[in-house]
Amino acid sequence: MKKRLLVAMVGLVGVVLIAHDVPLALHLSQIERDRLTTAIERDAFTIGGKISPTLPLEDPERRSAINSVLDEYLQTKSGTIVVVDSNGYLLSSTDPSVTPGTDYVGRPEIATALLGDPSSGTRLSNTLGGDLVYVAVPVLSGAEVLGAVRITFPKSVLDKSVRDQLQGLLLAASVSIAMAIVVALVFARTVSKPLDKLRATTDILASGDLTATALEEGPGETRQLARSFNAMAKRLGGLIDRQRAFAGDASHQLRTPLTALRLRLEQAGELIASSPELAQVHIDEALNETDRLTHLTEQLLRLARAEGAVLEKENIDVSEIVRDRAQEWQYLADEHEVEIIVQAPDSLMINANQLAIREIIDNYMDNALEVAPPKSQITLTILALVDSVEIVVSDSGRGMSLQQRERAFDRFWRADADSNRRTGSGLGLAIVAQLAQASGLRVELRESPTGGVDAVVGIPKSV
């Protein structure tokens, strides 16, 4: 990944530089060539202006004056200068190999200058055996053309000057590439280092170490990814821990009814021939154990479904739900000679999971009916508090100590008085706790003013 980021960033900068600097270099090259040509043309006109008064003179005075001007030019500049008269014959030149009187009228630039027009450009020189850059201008005295001045350079000299000017641009491009490499390295390290650490942490988690956590460092995106990973790892660890505890508790709790069932069936088998009536008693007890085993299995399945779940919420009328559950349980309450009283407003809307609240109320009502004495009451109350709504199921049973109330939501826990009770599984309140966690509710057991227990489910108003 680090290499890909590096190549991507440097490649992007390279493409931008090519798209920007190549046209710029071509433009600057043309500007530099035009500038040099203009400068040479200016020098040619300057020389022409200086020698114009001397051209009507006779040699050797004329040649001496022209040579003096040319020598002065060569002290600061370079190039080959040719001065011709109005007929195109050489008067003087900085090239010692050329003799005065040589006919230059055949050179196109000289011919153009003698017609009164300056000319400049590049052409092949047979004398030099290569391209040369030339500027030829007329020497004027008023409107009369007295001669011409031509300054030439080998094209390589002009090209070198252009390359020298473009070196700055090339240097800037090189510095940009170098800076892009440095920035890309820093960026790639900043991005890839926390990702590499996160990958290593993932490998540790995959190997079975559920305590592995990722460091929240690097850019915001990687920090968020690390937080999500840690939340996932924590959730996964909790699920596996609960799964292990569930398997251990389930195997322990299932062993007792299975053992009792086996003993009852063995005893029934031994007595079926000698005492059919007693054998039938053992068979009936075996059926009871089977019912208990079925109930325990159903409770275990409900608990497994509730663990780790996240239940969706909706706007519900909690008063309607409480009245509905009270009506459903009234039939069983009548068999126990227990009265159910509902204290709730006509309507109270709140955002919560309806199935979770129904299941929690049903578990509370089941426990309350188990302990409520005949001729007593079970009260379902809705309390609208500042930040929550509470549903309270109050019974008039024997009550529970503080330690018992704190442990009541543990799996398979039962009070000492219930330890020999054959119908309970000790999972009802554990299921309540799991449903509350999955739906964002709060559950607790309080001491009731009537001496029993107030089983509470709190629904936050902000949920």
C-alpha positions as CSV (number, residue, x, y, z in Angstrom):
1,M,0.0,0.0,0.0
2,K,2.8,2.4,0.8
3,K,4.4,1.9,-2.6
4,R,1.1,2.4,-4.3
5,L,0.4,5.7,-2.5
6,L,4.0,6.8,-3.2
7,V,3.7,6.0,-6.9
8,A,0.2,7.6,-7.1
9,M,1.2,10.9,-5.6
10,V,4.5,11.2,-7.4
11,G,2.8,10.2,-10.7
12,L,0.1,12.8,-10.1
13,V,2.7,15.5,-9.5
14,G,4.6,14.3,-12.6
15,V,1.6,14.5,-14.8
16,V,0.7,18.0,-13.5
17,L,4.3,19.2,-14.1
18,I,4.3,17.8,-17.6
19,A,1.0,19.3,-18.4
20,H,2.1,22.7,-17.0
21,D,5.8,22.9,-17.6
22,V,6.1,21.5,-21.1
23,P,3.9,24.2,-22.7
24,L,5.5,26.7,-20.4
25,A,9.0,25.7,-21.5
26,L,8.1,25.9,-25.2
27,H,6.6,29.3,-24.6
28,L,9.6,30.6,-22.6
29,S,11.9,29.1,-25.2
30,Q,10.2,31.1,-27.9
31,I,10.2,34.3,-25.8
32,E,13.9,33.9,-25.1
33,R,14.6,33.4,-28.8
34,D,12.6,36.5,-29.7
35,R,14.3,38.5,-26.9
36,L,17.8,37.5,-28.2
37,T,16.8,38.3,-31.8
38,T,15.4,41.7,-30.7
39,A,18.6,42.4,-28.8
40,I,20.8,41.6,-31.7
41,E,18.6,43.7,-34.0
42,R,18.9,46.6,-31.6
43,D,22.7,46.2,-31.6
44,A,22.7,46.1,-35.4
45,F,20.7,49.4,-35.6
46,T,23.1,50.9,-33.0
47,I,26.1,50.0,-35.1
48,G,24.4,51.2,-38.2
49,G,23.6,54.6,-36.6
50,K,27.2,55.0,-35.4
51,I,28.8,54.2,-38.8
52,S,26.3,56.0,-40.9
53,P,28.2,59.3,-40.9
54,T,31.4,57.6,-42.0
55,L,30.1,55.7,-45.0
56,P,30.3,58.6,-47.4
57,L,34.0,59.0,-46.5
58,E,36.9,57.4,-48.5
59,D,39.1,54.6,-47.4
60,P,41.3,54.2,-45.3
61,E,39.5,56.8,-43.1
62,R,36.1,55.1,-43.6
63,R,37.4,51.6,-42.8
64,S,39.3,52.9,-39.7
65,A,36.1,54.5,-38.3
66,I,34.0,51.4,-39.0
67,N,36.6,49.1,-37.4
68,S,36.7,51.3,-34.3
69,V,32.9,50.9,-33.9
70,L,33.1,47.2,-34.4
71,D,36.0,46.8,-31.9
72,E,34.0,48.7,-29.4
73,Y,31.1,46.3,-29.9
74,L,33.2,43.2,-29.6
75,Q,34.5,44.3,-26.2
76,T,31.1,43.5,-24.6
77,K,29.3,41.3,-27.1
78,S,30.1,38.4,-29.4
79,G,29.0,37.4,-32.9
80,T,30.2,38.0,-36.4
81,I,29.5,41.5,-37.9
82,V,29.5,42.3,-41.6
83,V,29.2,45.9,-43.0
84,V,28.5,46.3,-46.7
85,D,28.0,49.4,-48.9
86,S,24.9,50.2,-50.9
87,N,26.0,47.8,-53.6
88,G,26.5,44.9,-51.3
89,Y,30.3,44.9,-51.2
90,L,32.1,44.2,-47.9
91,L,33.5,47.3,-46.2
92,S,34.5,45.6,-42.9
93,S,34.0,42.5,-40.9
94,T,35.0,41.0,-37.6
95,D,35.7,37.7,-39.4
96,P,39.4,38.0,-40.4
97,S,39.0,35.3,-43.1
98,V,36.8,37.6,-45.2
99,T,38.5,40.2,-47.4
100,P,37.0,43.7,-48.1
101,G,35.3,44.0,-51.4
102,T,33.6,40.5,-51.2
103,D,30.2,40.6,-52.8
104,Y,27.4,39.9,-50.3
105,V,24.5,40.9,-52.4
106,G,23.7,37.2,-53.0
107,R,22.8,36.7,-49.3
108,P,19.1,37.1,-49.1
109,E,19.2,38.9,-45.7
110,I,21.7,41.5,-47.1
111,A,19.6,42.0,-50.2
112,T,16.5,42.6,-48.1
113,A,18.4,45.1,-45.9
114,L,19.7,47.0,-48.9
115,L,16.1,47.4,-50.0
116,G,15.5,49.2,-46.7
117,D,13.9,46.4,-44.7
118,P,15.4,44.7,-41.7
119,S,15.3,40.9,-41.7
120,S,16.1,38.2,-39.1
121,G,15.9,34.4,-38.9
122,T,17.8,31.1,-39.1
123,R,19.3,29.6,-42.2
124,L,21.9,27.0,-43.2
125,S,25.3,28.5,-43.8
126,N,27.5,26.7,-46.3
127,T,30.5,28.6,-44.9
128,L,29.9,27.5,-41.3
129,G,28.6,24.1,-42.2
130,G,25.6,24.5,-39.9
131,D,22.6,26.7,-39.0
132,L,23.2,30.4,-38.1
133,V,21.0,33.0,-36.6
134,Y,21.2,36.3,-38.5
135,V,19.9,39.9,-38.2
136,A,20.5,42.3,-41.1
137,V,19.4,46.0,-41.0
138,P,19.9,48.9,-43.4
139,V,22.2,51.8,-42.7
140,L,20.2,54.9,-43.4
141,S,20.9,58.5,-43.9
142,G,17.4,60.0,-44.0
143,A,15.6,57.9,-46.6
144,E,18.7,56.9,-48.4
145,V,20.2,53.4,-47.9
146,L,24.0,53.8,-47.5
147,G,24.7,50.1,-46.8
148,A,23.8,47.3,-44.4
149,V,24.9,45.7,-41.1
150,R,24.5,42.0,-40.5
151,I,25.2,40.3,-37.2
152,T,25.3,36.5,-37.1
153,F,25.6,33.8,-34.4
154,P,25.9,30.0,-34.7
155,K,22.5,28.7,-33.8
156,S,24.1,26.5,-31.1
157,V,25.0,29.8,-29.2
158,L,21.3,30.8,-29.2
159,D,20.2,27.3,-28.2
160,K,22.7,27.4,-25.3
161,S,21.3,30.7,-24.1
162,V,17.8,29.3,-24.3
163,R,18.8,26.2,-22.4
164,D,20.4,28.3,-19.7
165,Q,17.2,30.2,-19.2
166,L,15.2,26.9,-19.0
167,Q,17.5,25.4,-16.4
168,G,15.6,27.4,-13.7
169,L,12.3,25.9,-14.8
170,L,13.9,22.4,-14.8
171,L,15.3,23.0,-11.3
172,A,11.9,24.1,-10.0
173,A,10.4,20.9,-11.5
174,S,13.0,18.8,-9.9
175,V,12.5,20.4,-6.5
176,S,8.7,19.8,-7.0
177,I,9.3,16.1,-7.7
178,A,11.6,15.8,-4.7
179,M,9.1,17.6,-2.4
180,A,6.3,15.3,-3.8
181,I,8.4,12.3,-2.9
182,V,9.0,13.5,0.6
183,V,5.3,14.4,1.1
184,A,4.2,11.1,-0.4
185,L,6.5,9.2,1.9
186,V,5.2,11.1,5.0
187,F,1.6,10.7,3.9
188,A,2.0,7.0,3.0
189,R,3.7,6.3,6.3
190,T,1.0,8.2,8.2
191,V,-1.8,6.3,6.5
192,S,-0.2,2.9,6.2
193,K,1.4,2.6,9.6
194,P,-1.9,2.6,11.6
195,L,-3.4,0.3,9.0
196,D,-0.5,-2.1,9.3
197,K,-1.0,-2.1,13.1
198,L,-4.7,-2.6,12.7
199,R,-4.0,-5.6,10.4
200,A,-1.6,-7.1,12.9
201,T,-4.2,-6.6,15.6
202,T,-6.8,-8.3,13.4
203,D,-4.4,-11.3,12.9
204,I,-4.1,-11.5,16.7
205,L,-7.9,-11.4,17.1
206,A,-8.2,-14.1,14.4
207,S,-5.7,-16.3,16.2
208,G,-8.1,-16.4,19.2
209,D,-6.9,-13.6,21.5
210,L,-10.2,-11.8,22.1
211,T,-8.5,-9.1,24.2
212,A,-6.7,-7.6,21.2
213,T,-7.4,-3.9,20.8
214,A,-6.3,-1.5,18.1
215,L,-4.6,1.8,18.8
216,E,-6.7,4.8,17.8
217,E,-4.1,6.8,15.9
218,G,-3.4,8.3,12.4
219,P,-5.9,10.2,10.3
220,G,-9.5,10.6,11.3
221,E,-10.7,7.8,9.0
222,T,-8.2,5.3,10.5
223,R,-9.1,6.3,14.0
224,Q,-12.7,5.8,13.3
225,L,-11.9,2.4,11.8
226,A,-9.9,1.5,14.9
227,R,-12.8,2.5,17.1
228,S,-15.2,0.4,15.0
229,F,-12.8,-2.5,15.2
230,N,-12.4,-2.2,19.0
231,A,-16.2,-2.1,19.4
232,M,-16.5,-5.2,17.2
233,A,-13.8,-7.0,19.1
234,K,-15.4,-6.1,22.4
235,R,-18.8,-7.2,21.2
236,L,-17.4,-10.4,19.7
237,G,-15.5,-11.2,23.0
238,G,-18.7,-10.6,25.0
239,L,-20.7,-12.8,22.7
240,I,-18.2,-15.6,22.9
241,D,-17.9,-15.3,26.7
242,R,-21.6,-15.4,27.0
243,Q,-21.7,-18.3,24.6
244,R,-19.2,-20.2,26.8
245,A,-21.1,-19.4,30.0
246,F,-24.4,-20.3,28.3
247,A,-23.0,-23.7,27.2
248,G,-21.6,-24.4,30.7
249,D,-24.7,-23.3,32.5
250,A,-27.0,-25.1,30.1
251,S,-25.1,-28.4,30.4
252,H,-25.2,-28.1,34.2
253,Q,-28.9,-27.3,34.3
254,L,-29.9,-29.9,31.8
255,R,-28.0,-32.6,33.6
256,T,-30.3,-32.6,36.7
257,P,-33.6,-33.2,34.9
258,L,-32.0,-35.7,32.5
259,T,-30.6,-37.6,35.4
260,A,-34.0,-37.5,37.2
261,L,-35.8,-38.6,34.1
262,R,-33.4,-41.5,33.6
263,L,-33.8,-42.6,37.3
264,R,-37.6,-42.4,37.0
265,L,-37.7,-44.5,33.8
266,E,-35.3,-47.1,35.3
267,Q,-37.4,-47.4,38.4
268,A,-40.6,-47.7,36.3
269,G,-38.9,-50.4,34.3
270,E,-38.0,-52.4,37.4
271,L,-41.5,-52.1,38.9
272,I,-43.7,-52.5,35.8
273,A,-44.0,-56.2,36.3
274,S,-44.2,-56.4,40.1
275,S,-46.1,-53.2,40.8
276,P,-47.8,-51.5,37.8
277,E,-49.4,-48.8,40.0
278,L,-46.0,-47.7,41.5
279,A,-44.5,-47.9,38.0
280,Q,-47.2,-45.6,36.8
281,V,-46.3,-43.1,39.5
282,H,-42.7,-43.1,38.3
283,I,-43.9,-42.7,34.7
284,D,-46.0,-39.7,35.7
285,E,-43.0,-38.2,37.5
286,A,-40.9,-38.8,34.4
287,L,-43.5,-36.9,32.3
288,N,-43.2,-34.1,34.8
289,E,-39.5,-34.1,34.4
290,T,-40.0,-34.1,30.6
291,D,-42.3,-31.0,30.9
292,R,-39.6,-29.3,33.1
293,L,-36.9,-30.2,30.6
294,T,-39.1,-28.8,27.7
295,H,-39.7,-25.6,29.6
296,L,-36.0,-25.2,30.4
297,T,-35.0,-25.8,26.8
298,E,-37.5,-23.1,25.6
299,Q,-36.1,-20.7,28.2
300,L,-32.6,-21.4,27.0
301,L,-33.5,-20.8,23.4
302,R,-35.2,-17.5,24.3
303,L,-32.1,-16.4,26.2
304,A,-29.8,-17.4,23.3
305,R,-32.0,-15.3,20.9
306,A,-31.9,-12.3,23.2
307,E,-28.1,-12.3,23.7
308,G,-26.3,-9.9,21.5
309,A,-29.5,-8.7,19.7
310,V,-30.2,-5.1,18.9
311,L,-34.0,-4.5,18.9
312,E,-35.6,-1.8,16.8
313,K,-37.7,0.9,18.4
314,E,-41.0,2.4,17.4
315,N,-43.6,4.8,18.9
316,I,-46.0,2.8,21.1
317,D,-48.7,3.5,23.6
318,V,-47.3,2.0,26.8
319,S,-50.6,2.4,28.7
320,E,-52.3,0.2,26.1
321,I,-49.6,-2.5,26.4
322,V,-49.9,-2.6,30.2
323,R,-53.7,-2.9,30.2
324,D,-53.4,-5.6,27.5
325,R,-51.0,-7.7,29.6
326,A,-53.0,-7.3,32.7
327,Q,-56.1,-8.6,30.9
328,E,-54.1,-11.6,29.6
329,W,-52.8,-12.6,33.0
330,Q,-56.1,-12.0,34.8
331,Y,-57.4,-15.5,34.0
332,L,-54.4,-17.2,35.7
333,A,-54.6,-14.7,38.5
334,D,-58.2,-15.7,39.2
335,E,-57.1,-19.3,39.7
336,H,-54.6,-18.0,42.4
337,E,-57.3,-15.8,43.9
338,V,-55.1,-12.7,43.1
339,E,-56.5,-9.4,41.9
340,I,-54.6,-7.4,39.2
341,I,-54.8,-3.6,39.5
342,V,-53.7,-1.2,36.8
343,Q,-52.7,2.4,37.6
344,A,-51.9,4.1,34.3
345,P,-52.9,7.2,32.3
346,D,-55.3,6.8,29.4
347,S,-52.5,7.1,26.9
348,L,-48.8,7.5,27.0
349,M,-46.7,7.4,23.8
350,I,-43.0,6.6,24.0
351,N,-40.3,5.3,21.7
352,A,-39.3,1.7,22.6
353,N,-39.5,-1.9,21.4
354,Q,-43.0,-3.3,22.0
355,L,-42.0,-7.0,22.1
356,A,-39.3,-6.4,24.7
357,I,-41.7,-4.5,27.0
358,R,-44.4,-7.2,26.6
359,E,-41.9,-10.0,27.3
360,I,-40.4,-8.2,30.4
361,I,-43.9,-7.5,31.8
362,D,-44.9,-11.2,31.3
363,N,-41.8,-12.4,33.1
364,Y,-42.5,-10.0,36.0
365,M,-46.1,-11.1,36.2
366,D,-45.1,-14.8,36.1
367,N,-42.8,-14.3,39.1
368,A,-45.3,-12.2,40.9
369,L,-48.1,-14.8,40.6
370,E,-45.6,-17.5,41.9
371,V,-45.1,-15.6,45.2
372,A,-48.4,-13.7,45.7
373,P,-50.5,-15.2,48.4
374,P,-54.2,-15.8,47.9
375,K,-56.6,-12.8,48.4
376,S,-53.6,-10.4,47.6
377,Q,-53.1,-7.9,44.8
378,I,-50.6,-7.4,42.0
379,T,-50.4,-3.8,40.9
380,L,-49.1,-2.6,37.4
381,T,-48.2,1.1,37.7
382,I,-46.9,3.5,35.0
383,L,-44.8,6.4,36.4
384,A,-44.0,9.3,34.1
385,L,-40.7,10.8,35.4
386,V,-38.6,13.7,34.1
387,D,-36.3,11.7,31.9
388,S,-38.0,8.3,31.7
389,V,-41.1,6.3,32.1
390,E,-41.2,3.4,34.6
391,I,-43.5,0.4,34.6
392,V,-43.7,-1.2,38.0
393,V,-45.1,-4.6,38.8
394,S,-45.7,-4.8,42.6
395,D,-46.6,-8.0,44.5
396,S,-47.4,-8.8,48.1
397,G,-45.1,-11.8,48.4
398,R,-42.4,-12.6,50.9
399,G,-40.0,-10.1,49.4
400,M,-36.2,-10.4,48.7
401,S,-33.1,-9.1,50.5
402,L,-30.8,-6.6,48.9
403,Q,-28.3,-9.3,48.0
404,Q,-31.0,-11.5,46.5
405,R,-32.3,-8.6,44.4
406,E,-28.8,-7.9,43.1
407,R,-28.3,-11.5,42.0
408,A,-31.8,-12.1,40.7
409,F,-30.9,-11.3,37.1
410,D,-28.1,-13.9,37.0
411,R,-28.6,-17.0,35.0
412,F,-30.1,-20.0,36.8
413,W,-30.1,-18.1,40.1
414,R,-33.0,-18.9,42.4
415,A,-33.7,-17.8,45.9
416,D,-33.1,-20.3,48.7
417,A,-36.8,-20.7,49.2
418,D,-37.2,-21.6,45.5
419,S,-34.2,-24.0,45.2
420,N,-36.4,-27.0,45.6
421,R,-39.2,-25.7,43.3
422,R,-39.5,-27.9,40.3
423,T,-41.2,-25.5,37.9
424,G,-38.8,-22.7,37.7
425,S,-35.7,-22.6,35.5
426,G,-33.9,-19.5,36.9
427,L,-33.7,-18.0,33.5
428,G,-36.8,-15.7,33.4
429,L,-35.0,-12.6,34.9
430,A,-31.9,-13.4,32.9
431,I,-34.0,-13.1,29.7
432,V,-35.4,-9.8,31.1
433,A,-31.9,-8.4,31.5
434,Q,-30.8,-9.5,28.0
435,L,-34.0,-7.9,26.4
436,A,-33.4,-4.7,28.4
437,Q,-29.8,-4.5,27.1
438,A,-30.8,-5.2,23.5
439,S,-33.5,-2.5,23.5
440,G,-31.9,0.2,25.7
441,L,-34.1,-0.3,28.7
442,R,-33.3,-0.3,32.5
443,V,-34.5,-3.1,34.8
444,E,-34.2,-3.5,38.5
445,L,-35.9,-5.0,41.6
446,R,-36.8,-2.7,44.5
447,E,-38.2,-3.4,48.0
448,S,-42.0,-2.8,47.9
449,P,-43.7,-0.8,50.6
450,T,-46.2,-3.7,50.8
451,G,-43.4,-6.1,51.8
452,G,-43.0,-7.7,48.4
453,V,-41.0,-6.7,45.4
454,D,-41.3,-3.9,42.9
455,A,-40.1,-5.2,39.5
456,V,-39.2,-2.1,37.4
457,V,-38.6,-1.5,33.8
458,G,-37.4,2.0,32.9
459,I,-37.8,3.4,29.4
460,P,-35.7,6.5,28.7
461,K,-37.6,9.3,27.1
462,S,-34.6,10.1,24.9
463,V,-34.5,6.6,23.4
